[in-house]
Amino acid sequence: MSQNESEYGLSPDKKTGQIEPPPVTYRPRQPKAYNPPIGLIGAGGISEFHLKAYKAMGLNVVAIANRTLEKAEKRRNEFYPDADVTTDYKELLRRDDIEVVDVTPHPDARVAIVADALEAGKHVLSQKPFAEKLEDGQRLVDLAAEKGLKLAVNQNGRWAPHFAYMRNAIADGIIGKVVSVNFSLQWDQTWIAGIPAFESIKHMVLADFAIHWFDITHTFMRGHRPQSVYAAARAFEGQLYRPPALAGAIINYESAQVTMSFNAHTTLGEEDTTTVVGTKGTLRSTGPGLNDQPRMQLFLNEGRAVVDLDGCWFDSGFIGTMGELLCAIEEKREPDNSAADVMQSLALCFHALKSADEGKVVSLA
């Protein structure tokens, strides 16, 4: 047996020495001086994280609207005691002092609210997923452009520290051209059992949850054109909620591939791993949960770097989305999380849903 044959399957020696991580800007930004009156529409569960972030940022939330007054009052008392509350969001939109509106209700109600906010001359941060139909999303994008307003989407995963470091390291060319991305997530989402808003979502994992991963895929793969997607979703006997808890997707590009594997019913041993392999290096982050990934690894020809990260998804993410919108307004540019940009993430997600429903590869070319 030749030497090469005897070493089959073994990698050649690589430099494994520790190196300092290259500088990468990944922390969320805040505007230098722009701090307008903000109105919040929707005081449901997710609004707690929005308002917690805005309070930490020193933002000026002056009004909260919700169909159930008690919910609006609860959020006001928790975070902004001086804010006005109302059950009529159009009353909030009629206020001349409010320049920016955060719209958090579920997608079936959100499109009309976002349209009303734009018609009222407000800049808007919309909750995700942005729309349930691409034509609805495009209509809102066009309306914002017509009105000269900024319309951003709360794709807060872009500012999760590990994702933010990765996407900016990729943009800086640190690992060269991306050739593969692998997402592997096992987490416990059994808390949705019995909650109609989630139990009624046919593809709860692929549509409501994985929209973050389709969006991150879009940001990682800028400059690559997606060609096809194959997705599948399965329920298993004994799972505690109706929608399939198991799902996966493969997105093919001309010279790259992205894979996603999800188990939303992992009651023991949760883990979340993201690996991005490029032509010049590899990025990897692993943690016991989405909100607990304080460090990641970077592998380059020079050696291995351990990157200590500041923040966590639910803090940095919600600061990042609103912060980017306010910076964009202040700097007179489009936000990184603009609805027009997020439409490309939605297209990936919706084609994946089509594939899961039809059981076949769907072309994206």
Phi, psi and omega in degrees: 000131180289165180298319180296319179295322182291340181259014182303130179089354180260134179283146174295160180301135177240158175289121183244007180294154181283135176233162175284137179293140177295150181292128178226128177279116183224349182286148180294147180263159172230152181296156181287318185221343187282116180218076188279163169297134184240141173247137178252127176248115183105113183245035178285195188302318184291338182296336178301317182286326174300307186291326176300316179294317183294325177296316179296329180278348183077027181280165191249083177275118187250348182206144179228127180243138175203145181301326176259113187300323183300324179292319178296318180295322179298313180294320177301312183294329180286322193234320186225080186301337182268357182288148174278152177234150181204158174265355183245105183295335179292333174296319177297317183292337180283350181285124181290334184284336182280122182256332185232137180235134175256119186249113188248351184299171181295159189303326184297332178259342192288322185303313181295322181293316179299317179299316179298320180296318178294318177298331179276001176085023181259142165289147189228136164251116182261141173295163177260161348294145191303316181206161178268348177224138181299324181294326176294316179298317181294324178299319178291321177300315180294321180294318179298318179295318179298322183274353182069034183246159177269131177234113182241164182237141182281058172278074190292343178299337179298335181253007167302131190308316182291321178291321180296317178297314182299310185293327178283327174295320177297313181298328179280356178078015186295323180253016179075209181275131181292132176245336176206147173228131178234120175252127177227114185231129171232113184216166184257106177245029181290351178295345180281350182304128178085000178261107187305322183301330178263319181299334183277352181277114185304310179249069184303317182290307185290326186268306187277319184271307188287355174305329175297319184283328172294323178291316177297321176303314179302317182289326178291326191256025176303135183093347175256141178259120178293141182250322181203160177220140172233131181222154178212151178220140182219141168264158177233154183298128178096356178293154193271354178223168190285312185295152178303131181271344182251133180204157177201162180208149173233123177248122181259135172244174183302320181222035179200165179213143176239131177238145178229134177227123186234136167228105185268020183226035182269095184277347178224136174074047178295145177202146179226120181230133174235127178233125177241119180253127177242178181287345181238000182174179183225139174247137179214135175227132179223139177202168180285352181193171183297328187259008186225074177222076188284349178210158179218174183240146176230125181248121179231170178302330182285340181146196185248134178245138172256123185256114174276126187254142175265141175089183176213168187306307190286343173271301184294324184298312183283331172293319185295317185293310179290321179301318180293320177298313181294321176298318181296320177296314181297321185266002177055056178215173176280140177290152177302325180263036179299152179298326178299319179290318182293338176302328178291325175293319178299320180299318176301313183296313184293325176291328175294320177296320177299317178297316180296323180288323185267346179069032181210165177293137178246131181284142175243002188296000000 
